[in-house]
Amino acid sequence: MFKDTLSTLTAIAGWGDARANEVEFSGGADPILPTPFRIGETAAASLAAVGLAVSDIWRLRTGRGQDIGVDVRRATASLRSSKYMMQCGQSIAAERHPLMDVYPAKNGRWSYLHCNFPNHRDAALTVLGVDEDNDAVRNAVSQWDALQLEEAIIAAGGAGGMVRAMDEWARHPQSGAVASLPLLEITKIGDAPRERLPDGARPLSGVRVLDLTRVLAGPTCARTLAEHGADVLKITGAHLPSIGSQEFDTGHGKLSAHLDLRDAADLDRLRGLVRDADVFSQGYRPGTLARRGLSPHDLAALRPGIVYISLSAFGRVGPWSARRGFDTVVQTVSGITARQGELFPAAEPGPQFYPVSAIDYLTGYLMAFGALLALARRVTEGGSWLVSISLAQTGRWLLQRGQVEESELRDVPQDFTAEEITSWSTTSDLAIGKVSHLAPALQLSETQPYWARPAVPLGHNDAVWPERN
């Protein structure tokens, strides 16, 4: 099963099925955690695809390939790596806001409110006409038609959705739009001469990555590139909300600077960084950066040879193409929470989220995979490249892998053993103190991944590139 799933990714690279045989999988199979969805299989395949692409980059540098190994259990743990950030024996994972939940609506339907960010929380409360109180929110949602509430919250600038069954989502126009797209698109968007990799001792040594993404999926992409030697500079605005310690989970290996893209001087500083960059990764809603002259074609003209990664929630086509969304929103509308709740109900019956952030982390790994493929093509054929993916496309890929038989879902452990987590972890000295956290899960024989820089608070560094070693 692992090699079949990996073959769906090797096909994107044009490698053929035989490449899947280069990866050694270990550690068992789904179910690894209590969910019917094949999170272990897809995590292992995504990391294996990254490993194959890194091996090709290494071959371009040295003429040598690498042995690649993926432990499926360890790969699955990486889908909730923030849970395993420990300080003084206690988890420092960011908690979801108490209002962020799935609530009963009219006619037996359910509505999900995404409330982690203050602006989304305020939008939901404004629509519902209540204060920040769980009982008041629950009562207000119960008086709404779930579909009407979904649209009202989106119109107010919030995020959330009506819980749908899988067959219901399959009939939705946006589901059809997502189905018209491949999982990952890698498109040449401009001419540029072939460009050798910068000198260095690691696969991505000297490769400069601008990370203009937030929350989990996009930041995971840049973190993955950093673990293979890339210089990653995360750019965010001091005015934008963030989610506490989650920034440390996704910040391993990165520098971090503040720029306000509403300010002309800061926008010019960003363009200056782009001129010396290799990869530009962005997760703003479609069209947002284009209004500031930062579209893929704008940057291909500014920096011929750029690899531009574009992440959206629901894909570049369809009626929801400009809609904001998160892993939990995609779970909600696509039938995942409905199915999870059927098989693993909580104390109160109803839809449930699966026990990891699979769509987010998988999307991050796939973005990194696409970036590595594009960088290799830049070496061999030149050009500027656009890598496009959405959370909904990743969610569709996950569902296409099928589900574990219900008979196999009894007595599935809730977590990994303490010994496993310890063996998979490393320690970093962060601004908040010494923190234990998961090390990179991918195993490579010559260039074992690691982060050369500890995670730093947002805005900790100046918006300048470090010298290439």
C-alpha positions as CSV (number, residue, x, y, z in Angstrom):
1,M,0.0,0.0,0.0
2,F,2.8,2.4,0.8
3,K,4.4,2.1,-2.6
4,D,1.1,2.4,-4.3
5,T,0.4,5.6,-2.5
6,L,4.0,6.8,-3.2
7,S,3.5,6.0,-6.9
8,T,0.7,8.7,-7.0
9,L,3.5,11.2,-6.1
10,T,6.3,9.8,-8.3
11,A,3.9,10.1,-11.2
12,I,3.8,13.9,-10.6
13,A,7.6,14.0,-10.9
14,G,7.5,11.9,-14.0
15,W,9.7,9.3,-12.4
16,G,7.7,6.1,-13.0
17,D,6.6,3.5,-10.4
18,A,10.1,2.0,-10.0
19,R,11.3,4.9,-7.9
20,A,9.0,3.8,-5.1
21,N,11.2,0.8,-4.7
22,E,14.1,3.0,-3.5
23,V,12.4,3.7,-0.2
24,E,12.5,1.4,2.8
25,F,9.3,1.7,4.9
26,S,9.1,0.4,8.4
27,G,7.0,0.7,11.5
28,G,3.7,-0.9,10.7
29,A,0.6,0.3,9.0
30,D,-2.7,2.1,9.6
31,P,-4.5,2.3,12.0
32,I,-1.8,3.9,14.0
33,L,-4.0,6.4,15.8
34,P,-7.8,6.2,16.2
35,T,-9.1,7.3,12.8
36,P,-10.2,5.3,9.7
37,F,-8.3,7.6,7.4
38,R,-4.9,6.4,6.2
39,I,-2.8,9.2,7.8
40,G,0.2,6.9,8.4
41,E,0.3,5.8,4.8
42,T,0.0,9.3,3.3
43,A,2.5,10.8,5.8
44,A,5.0,8.1,5.0
45,A,4.5,8.5,1.2
46,S,4.8,12.3,1.4
47,L,8.0,12.2,3.3
48,A,9.3,9.4,1.0
49,A,8.6,11.7,-2.0
50,V,10.6,14.5,-0.3
51,G,13.4,12.0,0.3
52,L,13.5,11.0,-3.3
53,A,13.5,14.6,-4.5
54,V,16.3,15.5,-2.0
55,S,18.3,12.5,-3.2
56,D,18.0,13.8,-6.8
57,I,19.2,17.2,-5.7
58,W,22.1,15.5,-3.9
59,R,22.9,13.6,-7.1
60,L,23.0,16.9,-9.1
61,R,25.6,18.1,-6.6
62,T,27.7,15.1,-6.1
63,G,26.7,12.4,-8.6
64,R,25.7,10.2,-5.7
65,G,22.2,9.1,-4.6
66,Q,21.1,8.2,-1.0
67,D,19.4,5.4,0.9
68,I,16.0,6.6,2.0
69,G,14.0,5.3,5.0
70,V,10.7,6.2,6.5
71,D,9.3,4.9,9.8
72,V,5.5,5.0,9.4
73,R,4.8,5.6,13.1
74,R,7.3,8.4,13.3
75,A,5.9,9.9,10.1
76,T,2.4,9.8,11.7
77,A,3.7,11.5,14.9
78,S,5.0,14.3,12.7
79,L,1.4,15.2,11.7
80,R,0.9,16.6,15.2
81,S,4.5,17.6,16.0
82,S,3.3,20.6,18.1
83,K,1.8,18.2,20.6
84,Y,5.3,16.9,21.4
85,M,7.0,20.2,22.2
86,M,7.9,19.7,25.8
87,Q,9.4,22.0,28.4
88,C,10.2,20.8,31.9
89,G,8.2,17.6,31.2
90,Q,5.0,19.5,30.1
91,S,3.6,20.0,26.7
92,I,3.6,23.6,25.4
93,A,1.4,23.0,22.4
94,A,-0.9,25.9,21.6
95,E,-4.5,25.2,22.7
96,R,-7.5,25.7,20.4
97,H,-9.7,28.6,21.5
98,P,-12.6,27.3,23.6
99,L,-15.2,28.7,21.1
100,M,-13.6,26.8,18.2
101,D,-16.0,23.8,17.9
102,V,-18.7,22.1,16.0
103,Y,-22.2,23.1,17.2
104,P,-25.7,21.7,16.6
105,A,-27.8,23.8,14.2
106,K,-31.3,23.5,12.9
107,N,-32.8,20.3,11.4
108,G,-30.1,18.0,12.8
109,R,-27.3,19.7,11.0
110,W,-24.0,20.9,12.5
111,S,-21.9,24.0,12.0
112,Y,-18.2,24.5,12.6
113,L,-16.8,27.8,13.8
114,H,-13.1,28.5,13.4
115,C,-12.3,30.8,16.2
116,N,-8.5,30.6,16.8
117,F,-7.8,34.0,15.2
118,P,-9.4,37.0,16.9
119,N,-10.7,38.4,13.6
120,H,-12.4,35.1,12.7
121,R,-13.8,34.8,16.2
122,D,-15.2,38.4,16.1
123,A,-16.8,37.7,12.7
124,A,-18.6,34.6,14.1
125,L,-19.8,36.5,17.2
126,T,-21.0,39.4,15.2
127,V,-23.0,37.2,12.9
128,L,-24.5,35.3,15.9
129,G,-25.1,38.5,17.9
130,V,-23.7,37.1,21.1
131,D,-20.7,37.7,23.5
132,E,-17.8,35.4,23.8
133,D,-19.5,32.7,25.8
134,N,-19.8,29.0,24.8
135,D,-23.4,28.6,26.0
136,A,-24.5,31.7,24.3
137,V,-22.8,30.6,21.0
138,R,-24.3,27.1,21.2
139,N,-27.8,28.6,21.7
140,A,-27.4,31.1,18.9
141,V,-26.1,28.4,16.4
142,S,-29.0,26.2,17.2
143,Q,-31.4,28.8,15.8
144,W,-29.6,28.9,12.5
145,D,-29.8,26.9,9.3
146,A,-26.3,25.5,9.0
147,L,-25.9,26.4,5.3
148,Q,-27.1,30.0,5.8
149,L,-24.8,30.3,8.8
150,E,-21.9,29.1,6.7
151,E,-22.5,31.8,4.1
152,A,-23.1,34.5,6.7
153,I,-19.8,33.8,8.5
154,I,-17.8,33.8,5.2
155,A,-19.5,37.0,4.1
156,A,-18.5,38.6,7.4
157,G,-14.8,37.7,6.9
158,G,-14.9,34.6,9.2
159,A,-14.1,31.0,8.7
160,G,-16.1,27.8,9.2
161,G,-18.5,25.6,7.5
162,M,-21.5,23.3,7.5
163,V,-20.8,19.7,8.3
164,R,-21.4,17.6,5.2
165,A,-21.3,13.8,4.5
166,M,-18.8,12.6,1.9
167,D,-21.5,11.9,-0.7
168,E,-23.0,15.4,-0.1
169,W,-19.6,17.0,-0.6
170,A,-19.1,15.0,-3.8
171,R,-22.1,16.7,-5.3
172,H,-20.9,20.2,-4.3
173,P,-19.6,22.4,-7.2
174,Q,-16.4,23.1,-5.4
175,S,-15.7,19.4,-4.9
176,G,-16.1,19.0,-8.7
177,A,-13.7,21.9,-9.2
178,V,-11.1,20.3,-6.9
179,A,-11.5,17.0,-8.7
180,S,-10.6,18.7,-12.0
181,L,-7.2,19.6,-10.7
182,P,-4.2,17.3,-10.1
183,L,-3.0,16.9,-6.5
184,L,0.1,19.2,-7.2
185,E,0.7,21.4,-10.2
186,I,4.3,22.3,-11.3
187,T,4.1,24.8,-14.2
188,K,6.9,26.7,-16.1
189,I,5.9,30.4,-16.0
190,G,8.9,32.1,-17.5
191,D,12.2,31.6,-19.3
192,A,15.5,31.7,-17.5
193,P,18.9,30.2,-18.0
194,R,19.9,27.0,-16.3
195,E,21.1,27.7,-12.8
196,R,23.5,25.6,-10.8
197,L,22.9,25.0,-7.1
198,P,24.9,27.3,-4.7
199,D,28.0,25.7,-3.2
200,G,27.6,23.9,0.0
201,A,27.8,20.6,1.9
202,R,24.0,19.9,2.2
203,P,21.4,19.3,-0.5
204,L,19.9,22.8,-0.2
205,S,23.0,24.7,1.0
206,G,22.7,28.3,-0.1
207,V,19.2,28.0,-1.4
208,R,17.2,31.0,-0.1
209,V,13.5,30.6,0.7
210,L,11.1,33.4,1.5
211,D,8.3,32.0,3.7
212,L,5.1,34.2,3.5
213,T,2.8,31.6,5.0
214,R,0.9,31.2,8.3
215,V,-0.5,28.6,10.6
216,L,0.7,25.1,9.6
217,A,0.8,23.9,6.0
218,G,2.9,26.6,4.4
219,P,5.2,27.0,7.4
220,T,5.7,23.2,7.4
221,C,6.9,23.4,3.8
222,A,9.6,26.0,4.6
223,R,10.6,24.1,7.8
224,T,11.0,21.0,5.6
225,L,13.3,22.8,3.2
226,A,15.3,24.2,6.1
227,E,16.0,20.7,7.4
228,H,17.9,20.0,4.2
229,G,20.0,23.1,4.5
230,A,18.0,26.0,2.9
231,D,18.3,29.5,4.4
232,V,14.7,30.3,5.2
233,L,13.5,33.8,6.1
234,K,9.9,33.9,7.3
235,I,8.2,37.2,6.6
236,T,5.1,38.3,8.5
237,G,3.5,41.4,9.7
238,A,3.5,42.6,13.3
239,H,-0.1,43.4,13.0
240,L,-1.2,39.9,12.0
241,P,-2.4,37.5,14.6
242,S,-0.4,34.4,15.4
243,I,-0.9,31.2,17.5
244,G,1.5,31.1,20.3
245,S,3.9,28.3,20.6
246,Q,2.8,26.9,17.2
247,E,5.2,29.3,15.7
248,F,8.1,27.5,17.4
249,D,6.9,24.2,16.1
250,T,7.0,25.4,12.5
251,G,9.9,27.8,13.0
252,H,12.7,25.3,13.3
253,G,15.6,26.2,11.0
254,K,14.2,29.7,10.1
255,L,15.0,33.3,10.5
256,S,12.0,35.5,11.1
257,A,11.4,39.2,10.2
258,H,8.5,41.6,10.2
259,L,7.5,43.6,7.1
260,D,4.2,45.4,6.6
261,L,3.2,44.9,2.9
262,R,0.8,47.8,3.2
263,D,3.8,50.0,3.5
264,A,5.5,51.0,0.3
265,A,9.0,51.0,1.8
266,D,8.5,47.5,3.3
267,L,7.1,46.2,0.1
268,D,10.2,47.5,-1.7
269,R,12.4,45.7,0.9
270,L,10.5,42.5,0.1
271,R,11.1,42.9,-3.6
272,G,14.8,43.4,-2.8
273,L,14.8,40.1,-0.9
274,V,13.0,38.4,-3.8
275,R,15.8,39.5,-6.2
276,D,18.3,37.3,-4.3
277,A,15.8,34.5,-3.4
278,D,15.4,31.0,-5.0
279,V,12.0,30.1,-3.6
280,F,9.0,32.3,-2.7
281,S,6.3,30.5,-0.7
282,Q,3.0,32.2,-0.1
283,G,-0.3,31.2,1.5
284,Y,-2.5,34.3,1.1
285,R,-5.9,33.9,-0.5
286,P,-5.7,33.8,-4.4
287,G,-5.2,37.3,-5.8
288,T,-4.2,39.0,-2.5
289,L,-0.5,39.3,-3.4
290,A,-1.2,40.1,-7.0
291,R,-2.7,43.3,-5.9
292,R,0.7,44.3,-4.5
293,G,2.6,43.3,-7.6
294,L,3.7,40.0,-6.2
295,S,2.0,37.5,-8.5
296,P,3.9,34.5,-9.9
297,H,4.5,36.3,-13.2
298,D,5.5,39.5,-11.4
299,L,8.2,37.7,-9.5
300,A,9.3,35.7,-12.5
301,A,10.0,39.0,-14.2
302,L,11.7,40.4,-11.1
303,R,13.8,37.3,-10.4
304,P,14.0,35.0,-13.5
305,G,14.5,31.5,-12.1
306,I,12.3,31.9,-9.1
307,V,10.3,28.9,-7.7
308,Y,7.0,30.4,-6.6
309,I,4.9,28.1,-4.3
310,S,1.2,29.1,-4.0
311,L,-1.1,27.5,-1.4
312,S,-4.8,28.1,-1.1
313,A,-7.6,26.5,0.8
314,F,-9.9,25.3,-1.9
315,G,-7.9,25.4,-5.2
316,R,-7.5,27.9,-8.0
317,V,-10.9,27.2,-9.7
318,G,-14.5,26.9,-8.6
319,P,-17.0,29.0,-6.6
320,W,-14.9,28.7,-3.4
321,S,-11.5,29.4,-5.0
322,A,-11.2,32.7,-3.1
323,R,-12.7,31.4,0.2
324,R,-10.5,31.2,3.3
325,G,-10.1,27.9,5.0
326,F,-8.1,25.7,7.2
327,D,-7.5,22.0,7.8
328,T,-10.4,21.8,10.1
329,V,-12.7,23.6,7.6
330,V,-11.8,21.2,4.9
331,Q,-12.4,18.3,7.2
332,T,-15.8,19.7,8.1
333,V,-17.1,20.3,4.6
334,S,-15.7,17.2,2.9
335,G,-17.2,14.6,5.2
336,I,-14.1,13.8,7.3
337,T,-15.5,15.0,10.6
338,A,-18.9,13.3,10.0
339,R,-17.2,10.0,9.4
340,Q,-14.7,10.4,12.3
341,G,-17.6,11.1,14.6
342,E,-19.5,8.0,13.5
343,L,-16.6,5.7,14.3
344,F,-15.0,7.6,17.3
345,P,-17.7,9.5,19.0
346,A,-16.9,11.7,22.0
347,A,-18.8,11.9,25.2
348,E,-21.3,14.1,23.3
349,P,-22.3,12.6,19.9
350,G,-21.5,14.6,16.8
351,P,-18.8,15.3,14.3
352,Q,-15.2,15.0,15.4
353,F,-11.8,16.0,14.0
354,Y,-9.3,13.3,13.4
355,P,-6.5,13.2,16.0
356,V,-3.8,15.0,13.9
357,S,-3.5,17.9,11.5
358,A,-3.1,15.6,8.6
359,I,-4.2,17.9,5.7
360,D,-2.0,20.7,7.0
361,Y,1.2,18.8,7.5
362,L,0.7,16.6,4.4
363,T,0.2,19.7,2.3
364,G,3.4,21.2,3.7
365,Y,5.4,18.1,2.8
366,L,3.9,18.1,-0.7
367,M,4.7,21.8,-1.2
368,A,8.3,21.0,-0.3
369,F,8.3,18.1,-2.7
370,G,7.1,20.4,-5.5
371,A,9.7,23.0,-4.6
372,L,12.5,20.4,-4.8
373,L,11.3,19.1,-8.2
374,A,11.2,22.7,-9.5
375,L,14.7,23.5,-8.2
376,A,16.0,20.4,-9.9
377,R,14.3,21.4,-13.2
378,R,15.9,24.8,-12.8
379,V,19.3,23.1,-12.8
380,T,18.6,20.9,-15.7
381,E,16.5,23.0,-18.0
382,G,16.2,26.5,-16.5
383,G,13.0,28.5,-16.2
384,S,10.9,30.0,-13.5
385,W,8.4,27.7,-11.9
386,L,5.0,27.8,-10.2
387,V,4.0,25.1,-7.7
388,S,0.3,25.1,-6.8
389,I,-1.6,23.1,-4.3
390,S,-4.6,23.5,-1.9
391,L,-5.7,22.0,1.3
392,A,-8.8,20.7,-0.5
393,Q,-6.7,18.9,-3.1
394,T,-4.7,17.2,-0.3
395,G,-7.9,16.3,1.5
396,R,-9.2,14.6,-1.7
397,W,-5.9,12.7,-2.1
398,L,-6.2,11.5,1.5
399,L,-9.8,10.3,1.0
400,Q,-8.9,8.6,-2.3
401,R,-6.6,6.3,-0.3
402,G,-9.6,4.7,1.2
403,Q,-10.4,3.8,4.8
404,V,-9.2,1.2,7.3
405,E,-11.8,-1.6,7.8
406,E,-14.0,-1.0,10.8
407,S,-13.0,-4.4,12.2
408,E,-9.4,-3.1,12.5
409,L,-10.3,0.0,14.5
410,R,-10.9,-1.6,17.8
411,D,-8.5,-0.7,20.7
412,V,-6.3,1.6,18.7
413,P,-3.9,3.4,21.0
414,Q,-4.5,7.1,21.5
415,D,-0.9,8.0,21.4
416,F,2.7,6.8,20.9
417,T,4.7,5.4,23.8
418,A,6.9,7.7,25.8
419,E,9.9,5.8,24.7
420,E,9.1,6.3,21.0
421,I,8.6,10.1,21.5
422,T,11.9,10.3,23.4
423,S,13.8,8.4,20.6
424,W,12.3,10.6,17.9
425,S,13.0,13.9,19.7
426,T,15.9,16.4,20.0
427,T,16.4,19.5,22.2
428,S,16.7,23.2,21.2
429,D,17.5,26.3,23.2
430,L,14.7,28.7,22.3
431,A,13.9,32.2,23.5
432,I,11.4,30.5,25.9
433,G,14.0,28.1,27.3
434,K,15.2,24.6,26.5
435,V,12.5,22.7,24.6
436,S,12.3,19.1,23.5
437,H,10.6,18.5,20.2
438,L,10.4,16.0,17.3
439,A,13.5,15.9,15.1
440,P,13.0,15.5,11.3
441,A,11.3,12.1,10.6
442,L,12.9,11.4,7.2
443,Q,16.0,9.2,7.2
444,L,18.8,9.7,4.6
445,S,22.1,7.9,4.5
446,E,24.4,10.7,3.5
447,T,22.7,14.0,4.5
448,Q,20.5,13.2,7.5
449,P,18.1,16.1,7.9
450,Y,18.5,18.6,10.8
451,W,17.8,22.2,11.6
452,A,20.9,24.4,11.7
453,R,19.0,27.2,13.4
454,P,16.7,27.1,16.5
455,A,13.2,28.5,16.1
456,V,12.9,32.2,17.0
457,P,10.0,34.5,17.9
458,L,8.2,36.2,15.0
459,G,10.1,39.3,13.9
460,H,13.3,38.3,15.8
461,N,15.6,39.0,12.9
462,D,16.2,41.8,10.4
463,A,14.8,41.4,6.9
464,V,18.2,40.6,5.3
465,W,19.7,37.4,3.9
466,P,22.5,35.7,5.8
467,E,25.8,35.3,3.9
468,R,26.0,32.1,1.9
469,N,28.5,29.7,3.5
